Amino acid sequence: MTETDEVVLRFPARPEYLRLGRLAAADVASRAGFDYEEIEDLRIAVSEMCAMLSSDDGAELTLTFRVEADAVTVGGSSPHARSEATEDLALAQALVAAVVDEHDLSTDGDVSTFRLVKRRAGTTRP
């Protein structure tokens, strides 16, 4: 993959399809030159964030993977409001914070979005 490569994946936001997001995250991270632990970290973060946006209401989840010079950025969105229990949300966000360098999750109206950045070991934030 090159610095300009972007991979977009759309699938039903139902729990049984979340594996697609995990597989894509692992593949993109591998192609970006991440080591095993970094690949697993990104896979876990994408899995957790996708789970927070999953629903059974027929919504679609869109993931965008972008390879940068020293990092992979993942964006996700789904057109429905999150209804996570506060303790579940706090636990998921703590897990995500432990495995990626940057993350955010927001809801604007009925669209929930997230953004993750995972940098290769030994790189610093600009």
VEXPAZA-821580 format. One record per residue: residue in three letters; x, y, z of N, C-alpha, C in turn; residue number from 1. Coordinates in Angstrom, 2 decimals, padded with zeros to 5 digits. Layout:
<pts>
<pt residu="ALA" n_xx="X" n_yy="Y" n_zz="Z" ca_xx="X" ca_yy="Y" ca_zz="Z" c_xx="X" c_yy="Y" c_zz="Z" num="NUM"/>
...
</pts>
This chain:
<pts>
<pt residu="MET" n_xx="000.85" n_yy="-001.18" n_zz="000.00" ca_xx="000.00" ca_yy="000.00" ca_zz="000.00" c_xx="000.89" c_yy="001.24" c_zz="000.00" num="1"/>
<pt residu="THR" n_xx="000.38" n_yy="002.28" n_zz="-000.60" ca_xx="001.11" ca_yy="003.54" ca_zz="-000.61" c_xx="000.43" c_yy="004.53" c_zz="000.31" num="2"/>
<pt residu="GLU" n_xx="001.07" n_yy="005.69" n_zz="000.51" ca_xx="000.51" ca_yy="006.69" ca_zz="001.41" c_xx="-000.84" c_yy="007.20" c_zz="000.95" num="3"/>
<pt residu="THR" n_xx="-001.16" n_yy="007.05" n_zz="-000.32" ca_xx="-002.42" ca_yy="007.58" ca_zz="-000.83" c_xx="-003.52" c_yy="006.54" c_zz="-000.87" num="4"/>
<pt residu="ASP" n_xx="-003.22" n_yy="005.32" n_zz="-000.51" ca_xx="-004.22" ca_yy="004.27" ca_zz="-000.58" c_xx="-005.31" c_yy="004.48" c_zz="000.47" num="5"/>
<pt residu="GLU" n_xx="-006.54" n_yy="004.29" n_zz="000.03" ca_xx="-007.68" ca_yy="004.37" ca_zz="000.92" c_xx="-008.59" c_yy="003.20" c_zz="000.60" num="6"/>
<pt residu="VAL" n_xx="-009.03" n_yy="002.53" n_zz="001.63" ca_xx="-009.92" ca_yy="001.39" ca_zz="001.47" c_xx="-011.23" c_yy="001.74" c_zz="002.16" num="7"/>
<pt residu="VAL" n_xx="-012.34" n_yy="001.60" n_zz="001.43" ca_xx="-013.66" ca_yy="001.88" ca_zz="001.98" c_xx="-014.46" c_yy="000.59" c_zz="001.99" num="8"/>
<pt residu="LEU" n_xx="-015.07" n_yy="000.30" n_zz="003.12" ca_xx="-015.84" ca_yy="-000.92" ca_zz="003.30" c_xx="-017.20" c_yy="-000.55" c_zz="003.87" num="9"/>
<pt residu="ARG" n_xx="-018.27" n_yy="-001.05" n_zz="003.25" ca_xx="-019.63" ca_yy="-000.82" ca_zz="003.74" c_xx="-020.30" c_yy="-002.18" c_zz="003.95" num="10"/>
<pt residu="PHE" n_xx="-020.98" n_yy="-002.30" n_zz="005.09" ca_xx="-021.66" ca_yy="-003.56" ca_zz="005.38" c_xx="-022.77" c_yy="-003.28" c_zz="006.39" num="11"/>
<pt residu="PRO" n_xx="-023.72" n_yy="-004.20" n_zz="006.52" ca_xx="-024.78" ca_yy="-004.01" ca_zz="007.51" c_xx="-024.18" c_yy="-003.86" c_zz="008.91" num="12"/>
<pt residu="ALA" n_xx="-024.72" n_yy="-002.95" n_zz="009.69" ca_xx="-024.17" ca_yy="-002.67" ca_zz="011.03" c_xx="-024.64" c_yy="-003.68" c_zz="012.07" num="13"/>
<pt residu="ARG" n_xx="-024.94" n_yy="-004.87" n_zz="011.63" ca_xx="-025.38" ca_yy="-005.92" ca_zz="012.55" c_xx="-024.17" c_yy="-006.68" c_zz="013.09" num="14"/>
<pt residu="PRO" n_xx="-024.28" n_yy="-007.18" n_zz="014.32" ca_xx="-023.14" ca_yy="-007.85" ca_zz="014.96" c_xx="-022.52" c_yy="-008.98" c_zz="014.14" num="15"/>
<pt residu="GLU" n_xx="-023.32" n_yy="-009.73" n_zz="013.40" ca_xx="-022.76" ca_yy="-010.85" ca_zz="012.66" c_xx="-021.84" c_yy="-010.43" c_zz="011.51" num="16"/>
<pt residu="TYR" n_xx="-021.84" n_yy="-009.15" n_zz="011.13" ca_xx="-020.97" ca_yy="-008.67" ca_zz="010.06" c_xx="-019.72" c_yy="-007.94" c_zz="010.56" num="17"/>
<pt residu="LEU" n_xx="-019.59" n_yy="-007.76" n_zz="011.87" ca_xx="-018.47" ca_yy="-006.99" ca_zz="012.40" c_xx="-017.12" c_yy="-007.64" c_zz="012.12" num="18"/>
<pt residu="ARG" n_xx="-017.12" n_yy="-008.92" n_zz="011.88" ca_xx="-015.87" ca_yy="-009.62" ca_zz="011.55" c_xx="-015.22" c_yy="-009.02" c_zz="010.31" num="19"/>
<pt residu="LEU" n_xx="-016.03" n_yy="-008.52" n_zz="009.39" ca_xx="-015.49" ca_yy="-007.89" ca_zz="008.18" c_xx="-014.60" c_yy="-006.71" c_zz="008.52" num="20"/>
<pt residu="GLY" n_xx="-015.01" n_yy="-005.90" n_zz="009.48" ca_xx="-014.20" ca_yy="-004.77" ca_zz="009.91" c_xx="-012.89" c_yy="-005.20" c_zz="010.53" num="21"/>
<pt residu="ARG" n_xx="-012.94" n_yy="-006.24" n_zz="011.36" ca_xx="-011.72" ca_yy="-006.75" ca_zz="012.00" c_xx="-010.75" c_yy="-007.30" c_zz="010.96" num="22"/>
<pt residu="LEU" n_xx="-011.27" n_yy="-008.05" n_zz="010.00" ca_xx="-010.41" ca_yy="-008.62" ca_zz="008.95" c_xx="-009.77" c_yy="-007.53" c_zz="008.10" num="23"/>
<pt residu="ALA" n_xx="-010.55" n_yy="-006.53" n_zz="007.73" ca_xx="-010.02" ca_yy="-005.43" ca_zz="006.93" c_xx="-008.95" c_yy="-004.66" c_zz="007.70" num="24"/>
<pt residu="ALA" n_xx="-009.19" n_yy="-004.42" n_zz="008.99" ca_xx="-008.21" ca_yy="-003.70" ca_zz="009.82" c_xx="-006.89" c_yy="-004.46" c_zz="009.88" num="25"/>
<pt residu="ALA" n_xx="-006.97" n_yy="-005.76" n_zz="010.10" ca_xx="-005.76" ca_yy="-006.57" ca_zz="010.17" c_xx="-005.02" c_yy="-006.57" c_zz="008.83" num="26"/>
<pt residu="ASP" n_xx="-005.74" n_yy="-006.67" n_zz="007.74" ca_xx="-005.11" ca_yy="-006.69" ca_zz="006.42" c_xx="-004.44" c_yy="-005.36" c_zz="006.10" num="27"/>
<pt residu="VAL" n_xx="-005.13" n_yy="-004.25" n_zz="006.33" ca_xx="-004.56" ca_yy="-002.94" ca_zz="006.04" c_xx="-003.32" c_yy="-002.70" c_zz="006.90" num="28"/>
<pt residu="ALA" n_xx="-003.39" n_yy="-003.02" n_zz="008.19" ca_xx="-002.25" ca_yy="-002.82" ca_zz="009.08" c_xx="-001.06" c_yy="-003.68" c_zz="008.65" num="29"/>
<pt residu="SER" n_xx="-001.32" n_yy="-004.89" n_zz="008.22" ca_xx="-000.25" ca_yy="-005.77" ca_zz="007.75" c_xx="000.41" c_yy="-005.18" c_zz="006.50" num="30"/>
<pt residu="ARG" n_xx="-000.40" n_yy="-004.72" n_zz="005.57" ca_xx="000.13" ca_yy="-004.12" ca_zz="004.34" c_xx="000.88" c_yy="-002.83" c_zz="004.61" num="31"/>
<pt residu="ALA" n_xx="000.55" n_yy="-002.15" n_zz="005.72" ca_xx="001.22" ca_yy="-000.90" ca_zz="006.09" c_xx="002.53" c_yy="-001.15" c_zz="006.83" num="32"/>
<pt residu="GLY" n_xx="002.87" n_yy="-002.43" n_zz="007.06" ca_xx="004.13" ca_yy="-002.77" ca_zz="007.69" c_xx="004.10" c_yy="-002.85" c_zz="009.21" num="33"/>
<pt residu="PHE" n_xx="002.91" n_yy="-002.93" n_zz="009.80" ca_xx="002.81" ca_yy="-003.04" ca_zz="011.25" c_xx="003.27" c_yy="-004.43" c_zz="011.69" num="34"/>
<pt residu="ASP" n_xx="003.80" n_yy="-004.51" n_zz="012.91" ca_xx="004.16" ca_yy="-005.82" ca_zz="013.45" c_xx="002.90" c_yy="-006.49" c_zz="014.02" num="35"/>
<pt residu="TYR" n_xx="003.07" n_yy="-007.73" n_zz="014.50" ca_xx="001.93" ca_yy="-008.51" ca_zz="014.96" c_xx="001.14" c_yy="-007.81" c_zz="016.05" num="36"/>
<pt residu="GLU" n_xx="001.83" n_yy="-007.26" n_zz="017.05" ca_xx="001.13" ca_yy="-006.60" ca_zz="018.16" c_xx="000.38" c_yy="-005.35" c_zz="017.69" num="37"/>
<pt residu="GLU" n_xx="000.98" n_yy="-004.60" n_zz="016.80" ca_xx="000.32" ca_yy="-003.40" ca_zz="016.28" c_xx="-000.91" c_yy="-003.77" c_zz="015.46" num="38"/>
<pt residu="ILE" n_xx="-000.82" n_yy="-004.84" n_zz="014.70" ca_xx="-001.97" ca_yy="-005.33" ca_zz="013.92" c_xx="-003.10" c_yy="-005.71" c_zz="014.87" num="39"/>
<pt residu="GLU" n_xx="-002.77" n_yy="-006.46" n_zz="015.90" ca_xx="-003.79" ca_yy="-006.87" ca_zz="016.87" c_xx="-004.40" c_yy="-005.68" c_zz="017.59" num="40"/>
<pt residu="ASP" n_xx="-003.59" n_yy="-004.70" n_zz="017.94" ca_xx="-004.11" ca_yy="-003.49" ca_zz="018.59" c_xx="-005.13" c_yy="-002.79" c_zz="017.71" num="41"/>
<pt residu="LEU" n_xx="-004.80" n_yy="-002.61" n_zz="016.44" ca_xx="-005.74" ca_yy="-001.94" ca_zz="015.54" c_xx="-006.99" c_yy="-002.78" c_zz="015.34" num="42"/>
<pt residu="ARG" n_xx="-006.83" n_yy="-004.06" n_zz="015.20" ca_xx="-007.98" ca_yy="-004.96" ca_zz="015.02" c_xx="-008.93" c_yy="-004.87" c_zz="016.22" num="43"/>
<pt residu="ILE" n_xx="-008.37" n_yy="-004.87" n_zz="017.41" ca_xx="-009.19" ca_yy="-004.78" ca_zz="018.63" c_xx="-009.92" c_yy="-003.45" c_zz="018.68" num="44"/>
<pt residu="ALA" n_xx="-009.22" n_yy="-002.36" n_zz="018.38" ca_xx="-009.85" ca_yy="-001.03" ca_zz="018.42" c_xx="-010.98" c_yy="-000.92" c_zz="017.41" num="45"/>
<pt residu="VAL" n_xx="-010.76" n_yy="-001.39" n_zz="016.21" ca_xx="-011.81" ca_yy="-001.34" ca_zz="015.18" c_xx="-013.00" c_yy="-002.20" c_zz="015.61" num="46"/>
<pt residu="SER" n_xx="-012.73" n_yy="-003.35" n_zz="016.16" ca_xx="-013.79" ca_yy="-004.23" ca_zz="016.63" c_xx="-014.65" c_yy="-003.55" c_zz="017.70" num="47"/>
<pt residu="GLU" n_xx="-014.00" n_yy="-002.94" n_zz="018.67" ca_xx="-014.73" ca_yy="-002.27" ca_zz="019.75" c_xx="-015.57" c_yy="-001.09" c_zz="019.22" num="48"/>
<pt residu="MET" n_xx="-014.96" n_yy="-000.28" n_zz="018.35" ca_xx="-015.69" ca_yy="000.88" ca_zz="017.84" c_xx="-016.85" c_yy="000.44" c_zz="016.95" num="49"/>
<pt residu="CYS" n_xx="-016.65" n_yy="-000.57" n_zz="016.15" ca_xx="-017.74" ca_yy="-001.08" ca_zz="015.31" c_xx="-018.87" c_yy="-001.64" c_zz="016.17" num="50"/>
<pt residu="ALA" n_xx="-018.51" n_yy="-002.32" n_zz="017.24" ca_xx="-019.53" ca_yy="-002.87" ca_zz="018.14" c_xx="-020.38" c_yy="-001.76" c_zz="018.74" num="51"/>
<pt residu="MET" n_xx="-019.75" n_yy="-000.62" n_zz="019.03" ca_xx="-020.50" ca_yy="000.51" ca_zz="019.59" c_xx="-021.48" c_yy="001.08" c_zz="018.57" num="52"/>
<pt residu="LEU" n_xx="-021.18" n_yy="000.93" n_zz="017.28" ca_xx="-022.06" ca_yy="001.47" ca_zz="016.24" c_xx="-023.00" c_yy="000.41" c_zz="015.66" num="53"/>
<pt residu="SER" n_xx="-022.89" n_yy="-000.82" n_zz="016.12" ca_xx="-023.73" ca_yy="-001.88" ca_zz="015.56" c_xx="-025.17" c_yy="-001.76" c_zz="016.05" num="54"/>
<pt residu="SER" n_xx="-026.08" n_yy="-002.28" n_zz="015.25" ca_xx="-027.50" ca_yy="-002.24" ca_zz="015.59" c_xx="-028.22" c_yy="-003.31" c_zz="014.77" num="55"/>
<pt residu="ASP" n_xx="-029.46" n_yy="-003.48" n_zz="015.07" ca_xx="-030.28" ca_yy="-004.41" ca_zz="014.29" c_xx="-031.35" c_yy="-003.66" c_zz="013.51" num="56"/>
<pt residu="ASP" n_xx="-031.14" n_yy="-002.36" n_zz="013.30" ca_xx="-032.17" ca_yy="-001.54" ca_zz="012.66" c_xx="-032.01" c_yy="-001.39" c_zz="011.15" num="57"/>
<pt residu="GLY" n_xx="-031.14" n_yy="-002.16" n_zz="010.55" ca_xx="-030.96" ca_yy="-002.10" ca_zz="009.11" c_xx="-029.98" c_yy="-001.03" c_zz="008.66" num="58"/>
<pt residu="ALA" n_xx="-029.31" n_yy="-000.36" n_zz="009.60" ca_xx="-028.34" ca_yy="000.67" ca_zz="009.25" c_xx="-027.12" c_yy="000.04" c_zz="008.60" num="59"/>
<pt residu="GLU" n_xx="-026.37" n_yy="000.87" n_zz="007.90" ca_xx="-025.14" ca_yy="000.44" ca_zz="007.25" c_xx="-023.96" c_yy="001.08" c_zz="007.97" num="60"/>
<pt residu="LEU" n_xx="-022.89" n_yy="000.33" n_zz="008.13" ca_xx="-021.66" ca_yy="000.82" ca_zz="008.75" c_xx="-020.64" c_yy="001.01" c_zz="007.63" num="61"/>
<pt residu="THR" n_xx="-020.02" n_yy="002.18" n_zz="007.61" ca_xx="-018.99" ca_yy="002.48" ca_zz="006.62" c_xx="-017.67" c_yy="002.68" c_zz="007.34" num="62"/>
<pt residu="LEU" n_xx="-016.65" n_yy="001.96" n_zz="006.90" ca_xx="-015.30" ca_yy="002.10" ca_zz="007.44" c_xx="-014.39" c_yy="002.61" c_zz="006.34" num="63"/>
<pt residu="THR" n_xx="-013.52" n_yy="003.55" n_zz="006.68" ca_xx="-012.53" ca_yy="004.07" ca_zz="005.74" c_xx="-011.16" c_yy="003.89" c_zz="006.38" num="64"/>
<pt residu="PHE" n_xx="-010.28" n_yy="003.17" n_zz="005.70" ca_xx="-008.92" ca_yy="002.93" ca_zz="006.17" c_xx="-007.98" c_yy="003.76" c_zz="005.30" num="65"/>
<pt residu="ARG" n_xx="-007.10" n_yy="004.52" n_zz="005.93" ca_xx="-006.15" ca_yy="005.34" ca_zz="005.19" c_xx="-004.75" c_yy="005.09" c_zz="005.73" num="66"/>
<pt residu="VAL" n_xx="-003.83" n_yy="004.77" n_zz="004.83" ca_xx="-002.44" ca_yy="004.55" ca_zz="005.22" c_xx="-001.70" c_yy="005.87" c_zz="005.07" num="67"/>
<pt residu="GLU" n_xx="-001.03" n_yy="006.28" n_zz="006.14" ca_xx="-000.22" ca_yy="007.48" ca_zz="006.13" c_xx="001.24" c_yy="007.06" c_zz="006.25" num="68"/>
<pt residu="ALA" n_xx="002.14" n_yy="008.01" n_zz="006.31" ca_xx="003.58" ca_yy="007.69" ca_zz="006.34" c_xx="003.95" c_yy="006.74" c_zz="007.46" num="69"/>
<pt residu="ASP" n_xx="003.41" n_yy="006.94" n_zz="008.65" ca_xx="003.80" ca_yy="006.12" ca_zz="009.79" c_xx="002.60" c_yy="005.59" c_zz="010.57" num="70"/>
<pt residu="ALA" n_xx="001.41" n_yy="005.66" n_zz="009.97" ca_xx="000.21" ca_yy="005.31" ca_zz="010.73" c_xx="-000.90" c_yy="004.82" c_zz="009.81" num="71"/>
<pt residu="VAL" n_xx="-001.89" n_yy="004.23" n_zz="010.44" ca_xx="-003.14" ca_yy="003.90" ca_zz="009.76" c_xx="-004.24" c_yy="004.66" c_zz="010.50" num="72"/>
<pt residu="THR" n_xx="-005.08" n_yy="005.35" n_zz="009.72" ca_xx="-006.22" ca_yy="006.06" ca_zz="010.28" c_xx="-007.47" c_yy="005.33" c_zz="009.83" num="73"/>
<pt residu="VAL" n_xx="-008.39" n_yy="005.11" n_zz="010.76" ca_xx="-009.64" ca_yy="004.43" ca_zz="010.46" c_xx="-010.79" c_yy="005.35" c_zz="010.86" num="74"/>
<pt residu="GLY" n_xx="-011.69" n_yy="005.57" n_zz="009.93" ca_xx="-012.91" ca_yy="006.32" ca_zz="010.23" c_xx="-014.09" c_yy="005.40" c_zz="010.08" num="75"/>
<pt residu="GLY" n_xx="-015.10" n_yy="005.62" n_zz="010.88" ca_xx="-016.30" ca_yy="004.80" ca_zz="010.80" c_xx="-017.53" c_yy="005.66" c_zz="011.02" num="76"/>
<pt residu="SER" n_xx="-018.63" n_yy="005.29" n_zz="010.35" ca_xx="-019.88" ca_yy="006.01" ca_zz="010.57" c_xx="-021.06" c_yy="005.09" c_zz="010.32" num="77"/>
<pt residu="SER" n_xx="-022.14" n_yy="005.42" n_zz="011.02" ca_xx="-023.38" ca_yy="004.67" ca_zz="010.87" c_xx="-024.54" c_yy="005.62" c_zz="011.17" num="78"/>
<pt residu="PRO" n_xx="-025.56" n_yy="005.60" n_zz="010.34" ca_xx="-026.68" ca_yy="006.54" ca_zz="010.52" c_xx="-027.70" c_yy="006.08" c_zz="011.55" num="79"/>
<pt residu="HIS" n_xx="-027.27" n_yy="006.02" n_zz="012.77" ca_xx="-028.18" ca_yy="005.76" ca_zz="013.89" c_xx="-027.50" c_yy="006.23" c_zz="015.16" num="80"/>
<pt residu="ALA" n_xx="-028.26" n_yy="006.62" n_zz="016.12" ca_xx="-027.70" ca_yy="007.08" ca_zz="017.39" c_xx="-027.29" c_yy="005.89" c_zz="018.23" num="81"/>
<pt residu="ARG" n_xx="-026.19" n_yy="006.03" n_zz="018.93" ca_xx="-025.73" ca_yy="004.98" ca_zz="019.84" c_xx="-026.67" c_yy="004.89" c_zz="021.04" num="82"/>
<pt residu="SER" n_xx="-026.84" n_yy="003.70" n_zz="021.55" ca_xx="-027.65" ca_yy="003.53" ca_zz="022.75" c_xx="-026.91" c_yy="002.65" c_zz="023.76" num="83"/>
<pt residu="GLU" n_xx="-025.58" n_yy="002.79" n_zz="023.80" ca_xx="-024.75" ca_yy="002.02" ca_zz="024.71" c_xx="-025.01" c_yy="002.42" c_zz="026.16" num="84"/>
<pt residu="ALA" n_xx="-024.97" n_yy="001.47" n_zz="027.03" ca_xx="-025.01" ca_yy="001.77" ca_zz="028.45" c_xx="-023.72" c_yy="002.51" c_zz="028.82" num="85"/>
<pt residu="THR" n_xx="-023.82" n_yy="003.43" n_zz="029.73" ca_xx="-022.67" ca_yy="004.27" ca_zz="030.09" c_xx="-021.46" c_yy="003.45" c_zz="030.52" num="86"/>
<pt residu="GLU" n_xx="-021.67" n_yy="002.42" n_zz="031.33" ca_xx="-020.54" ca_yy="001.61" ca_zz="031.78" c_xx="-019.92" c_yy="000.81" c_zz="030.64" num="87"/>
<pt residu="ASP" n_xx="-020.74" n_yy="000.32" n_zz="029.70" ca_xx="-020.21" ca_yy="-000.39" ca_zz="028.54" c_xx="-019.39" c_yy="000.55" c_zz="027.66" num="88"/>
<pt residu="LEU" n_xx="-019.89" n_yy="001.75" n_zz="027.47" ca_xx="-019.19" ca_yy="002.74" ca_zz="026.65" c_xx="-017.86" c_yy="003.12" c_zz="027.29" num="89"/>
<pt residu="ALA" n_xx="-017.84" n_yy="003.34" n_zz="028.59" ca_xx="-016.61" ca_yy="003.71" ca_zz="029.29" c_xx="-015.58" c_yy="002.59" c_zz="029.20" num="90"/>
<pt residu="LEU" n_xx="-016.01" n_yy="001.35" n_zz="029.35" ca_xx="-015.10" ca_yy="000.21" ca_zz="029.27" c_xx="-014.53" c_yy="000.08" c_zz="027.86" num="91"/>
<pt residu="ALA" n_xx="-015.39" n_yy="000.19" n_zz="026.85" ca_xx="-014.93" ca_yy="000.08" ca_zz="025.46" c_xx="-013.95" c_yy="001.19" c_zz="025.12" num="92"/>
<pt residu="GLN" n_xx="-014.26" n_yy="002.42" n_zz="025.55" ca_xx="-013.35" ca_yy="003.53" ca_zz="025.25" c_xx="-012.02" c_yy="003.39" c_zz="025.98" num="93"/>
<pt residu="ALA" n_xx="-012.03" n_yy="002.85" n_zz="027.20" ca_xx="-010.78" ca_yy="002.62" ca_zz="027.92" c_xx="-009.93" c_yy="001.58" c_zz="027.20" num="94"/>
<pt residu="LEU" n_xx="-010.56" n_yy="000.53" n_zz="026.69" ca_xx="-009.84" ca_yy="-000.49" ca_zz="025.94" c_xx="-009.24" c_yy="000.09" c_zz="024.67" num="95"/>
<pt residu="VAL" n_xx="-010.03" n_yy="000.86" n_zz="023.95" ca_xx="-009.56" ca_yy="001.48" ca_zz="022.71" c_xx="-008.39" c_yy="002.42" c_zz="023.00" num="96"/>
<pt residu="ALA" n_xx="-008.50" n_yy="003.23" n_zz="024.05" ca_xx="-007.44" ca_yy="004.17" ca_zz="024.41" c_xx="-006.13" c_yy="003.45" c_zz="024.72" num="97"/>
<pt residu="ALA" n_xx="-006.23" n_yy="002.22" n_zz="025.22" ca_xx="-005.03" ca_yy="001.46" ca_zz="025.57" c_xx="-004.30" c_yy="000.90" c_zz="024.36" num="98"/>
<pt residu="VAL" n_xx="-004.99" n_yy="000.79" n_zz="023.21" ca_xx="-004.37" ca_yy="000.11" ca_zz="022.06" c_xx="-004.12" c_yy="000.99" c_zz="020.84" num="99"/>
<pt residu="VAL" n_xx="-004.62" n_yy="002.22" n_zz="020.82" ca_xx="-004.35" ca_yy="003.14" ca_zz="019.71" c_xx="-003.80" c_yy="004.46" c_zz="020.25" num="100"/>
<pt residu="ASP" n_xx="-003.25" n_yy="005.25" n_zz="019.36" ca_xx="-002.65" ca_yy="006.52" ca_zz="019.75" c_xx="-003.65" c_yy="007.65" c_zz="019.86" num="101"/>
<pt residu="GLU" n_xx="-004.69" n_yy="007.62" n_zz="019.04" ca_xx="-005.74" ca_yy="008.63" ca_zz="019.08" c_xx="-007.06" c_yy="007.96" c_zz="018.79" num="102"/>
<pt residu="HIS" n_xx="-008.12" n_yy="008.48" n_zz="019.39" ca_xx="-009.45" ca_yy="008.00" ca_zz="019.06" c_xx="-010.50" c_yy="009.01" c_zz="019.49" num="103"/>
<pt residu="ASP" n_xx="-011.60" n_yy="009.01" n_zz="018.79" ca_xx="-012.75" ca_yy="009.79" ca_zz="019.24" c_xx="-014.01" c_yy="009.14" c_zz="018.70" num="104"/>
<pt residu="LEU" n_xx="-015.08" n_yy="009.39" n_zz="019.40" ca_xx="-016.39" ca_yy="008.84" ca_zz="019.08" c_xx="-017.40" c_yy="009.95" c_zz="019.32" num="105"/>
<pt residu="SER" n_xx="-018.27" n_yy="010.18" n_zz="018.35" ca_xx="-019.26" ca_yy="011.25" ca_zz="018.53" c_xx="-020.56" c_yy="010.89" c_zz="017.82" num="106"/>
<pt residu="THR" n_xx="-021.60" n_yy="011.58" n_zz="018.23" ca_xx="-022.90" ca_yy="011.43" ca_zz="017.60" c_xx="-023.42" c_yy="012.82" c_zz="017.29" num="107"/>
<pt residu="ASP" n_xx="-023.83" n_yy="013.00" n_zz="016.05" ca_xx="-024.41" ca_yy="014.27" ca_zz="015.62" c_xx="-025.77" c_yy="013.94" c_zz="015.01" num="108"/>
<pt residu="GLY" n_xx="-026.82" n_yy="014.29" n_zz="015.73" ca_xx="-028.16" ca_yy="013.90" ca_zz="015.27" c_xx="-028.29" c_yy="012.40" c_zz="015.34" num="109"/>
<pt residu="ASP" n_xx="-028.56" n_yy="011.80" n_zz="014.19" ca_xx="-028.71" ca_yy="010.34" ca_zz="014.16" c_xx="-027.55" c_yy="009.65" c_zz="013.47" num="110"/>
<pt residu="VAL" n_xx="-026.39" n_yy="010.32" n_zz="013.39" ca_xx="-025.21" ca_yy="009.70" ca_zz="012.79" c_xx="-024.10" c_yy="009.63" c_zz="013.83" num="111"/>
<pt residu="SER" n_xx="-023.62" n_yy="008.41" n_zz="014.05" ca_xx="-022.50" ca_yy="008.18" ca_zz="014.96" c_xx="-021.24" c_yy="007.98" c_zz="014.14" num="112"/>
<pt residu="THR" n_xx="-020.13" n_yy="008.56" n_zz="014.59" ca_xx="-018.86" ca_yy="008.43" ca_zz="013.88" c_xx="-017.74" c_yy="008.16" c_zz="014.86" num="113"/>
<pt residu="PHE" n_xx="-016.68" n_yy="007.54" n_zz="014.35" ca_xx="-015.47" ca_yy="007.38" ca_zz="015.14" c_xx="-014.26" c_yy="007.58" c_zz="014.24" num="114"/>
<pt residu="ARG" n_xx="-013.15" n_yy="007.84" n_zz="014.89" ca_xx="-011.87" ca_yy="007.98" ca_zz="014.20" c_xx="-010.80" c_yy="007.38" c_zz="015.10" num="115"/>
<pt residu="LEU" n_xx="-009.92" n_yy="006.57" n_zz="014.52" ca_xx="-008.81" ca_yy="005.94" ca_zz="015.23" c_xx="-007.52" c_yy="006.24" c_zz="014.48" num="116"/>
<pt residu="VAL" n_xx="-006.44" n_yy="006.41" n_zz="015.21" ca_xx="-005.12" ca_yy="006.50" ca_zz="014.60" c_xx="-004.20" c_yy="005.56" c_zz="015.36" num="117"/>
<pt residu="LYS" n_xx="-003.55" n_yy="004.67" n_zz="014.62" ca_xx="-002.56" ca_yy="003.76" ca_zz="015.19" c_xx="-001.25" c_yy="004.01" c_zz="014.46" num="118"/>
<pt residu="ARG" n_xx="-000.22" n_yy="004.39" n_zz="015.23" ca_xx="001.09" ca_yy="004.64" ca_zz="014.66" c_xx="002.00" c_yy="003.44" c_zz="014.88" num="119"/>
<pt residu="ARG" n_xx="002.94" n_yy="003.27" n_zz="013.96" ca_xx="003.94" ca_yy="002.22" ca_zz="014.13" c_xx="004.82" c_yy="002.55" c_zz="015.33" num="120"/>
<pt residu="ALA" n_xx="005.28" n_yy="001.54" n_zz="016.01" ca_xx="006.14" ca_yy="001.72" ca_zz="017.18" c_xx="007.38" c_yy="002.53" c_zz="016.77" num="121"/>
<pt residu="GLY" n_xx="007.78" n_yy="003.41" n_zz="017.69" ca_xx="008.98" ca_yy="004.20" ca_zz="017.45" c_xx="008.73" c_yy="005.50" c_zz="016.70" num="122"/>
<pt residu="THR" n_xx="007.49" n_yy="005.74" n_zz="016.30" ca_xx="007.18" ca_yy="007.01" ca_zz="015.63" c_xx="006.52" c_yy="007.94" c_zz="016.63" num="123"/>
<pt residu="THR" n_xx="006.70" n_yy="009.20" n_zz="016.40" ca_xx="006.11" ca_yy="010.19" ca_zz="017.30" c_xx="005.07" c_yy="010.99" c_zz="016.57" num="124"/>
<pt residu="ARG" n_xx="004.23" n_yy="011.58" n_zz="017.35" ca_xx="003.16" ca_yy="012.41" ca_zz="016.81" c_xx="003.75" c_yy="013.72" c_zz="016.28" num="125"/>
<pt residu="PRO" n_xx="003.31" n_yy="014.13" n_zz="015.07" ca_xx="003.84" ca_yy="015.39" ca_zz="014.50" c_xx="003.47" c_yy="016.59" c_zz="015.33" num="126"/>
</pts>
